[in-house]
Amino acid sequence: MGKLRVDEWRDGVNTRLEKIAVISTKQSGEISHIKETTDEIKILIKEQNGRVRSLEQHASAMKVVVSGITIIFTGLIGWLFNTKG
């Protein structure tokens, strides 16, 4: 191999290495952006889960109250029918 061909080969290798370095830097930036976004999503999901949990507790409390009122009302109606008959 002549010196000219060796120099061309080295230039080609250097060019490819520079391209790889640029691509690697872009990917690294994209990965950090993806990580930041997923961290934000995790925080939002935790907040939503807290809200959902609170709403489910309120719904359960309402079911208990409505069930209690229904039992009392049913008992009152049953007692009224038994006292008239």
C-alpha positions in Angstrom: 0.0 0.0 0.0 1.2 3.4 -0.8 1.4 6.3 1.5 -1.4 8.1 -0.4 -3.8 5.1 0.0 -2.9 4.8 3.7 -3.6 8.5 4.2 -7.0 8.2 2.4 -7.9 5.2 4.5 -7.0 7.1 7.7 -9.1 10.1 6.6 -12.0 7.8 5.9 -11.7 6.1 9.3 -11.5 9.5 11.0 -14.6 10.7 9.1 -16.6 7.7 10.1 -15.5 8.1 13.7 -16.6 11.7 13.7 -20.0 10.6 12.3 -20.3 7.9 15.0 -19.4 10.5 17.7 -22.1 12.9 16.4 -24.7 10.1 16.3 -23.7 8.9 19.8 -24.1 12.5 21.1 -27.5 12.8 19.5 -28.6 9.5 21.0 -27.3 10.5 24.4 -29.3 13.7 24.3 -32.4 11.8 23.1 -32.0 9.3 25.9 -31.8 12.0 28.6 -34.9 13.7 27.1 -36.8 10.4 27.2 -35.7 9.8 30.8 -36.9 13.2 31.8 -40.2 12.7 30.1 -40.8 9.3 31.7 -39.9 10.8 35.1 -42.6 13.5 34.6 -45.1 10.9 33.5 -44.4 8.8 36.6 -45.1 11.8 38.8 -48.3 12.6 36.9 -49.5 9.0 37.3 -48.8 9.1 41.0 -50.9 12.3 41.3 -53.7 10.7 39.3 -53.6 7.5 41.4 -53.9 9.7 44.5 -57.0 11.4 43.1 -58.5 8.2 41.9 -58.0 6.6 45.4 -59.7 9.6 47.0 -62.6 9.4 44.7 -63.0 5.7 45.2 -63.0 6.2 49.0 -65.7 8.9 48.6 -67.8 6.6 46.4 -67.5 3.8 49.0 -68.6 6.1 51.7 -71.6 7.2 49.7 -72.5 3.5 49.1 -72.4 2.9 52.9 -74.6 6.0 53.6 -77.1 5.0 50.9 -77.1 1.4 52.1 -77.8 2.5 55.6 -80.6 4.9 54.6 -82.1 2.1 52.4 -82.0 -0.4 55.3 -83.6 2.2 57.7 -86.3 3.1 55.1 -87.1 -0.5 54.3 -87.3 -1.3 58.0 -89.6 1.6 58.6 -91.9 0.6 55.7 -91.9 -3.0 56.9 -92.8 -1.9 60.4 -95.6 0.3 59.1 -97.1 -2.6 57.2 -96.8 -4.9 60.2 -98.5 -2.5 62.6 -101.5 -1.9 60.2 -102.2 -5.5 59.5 
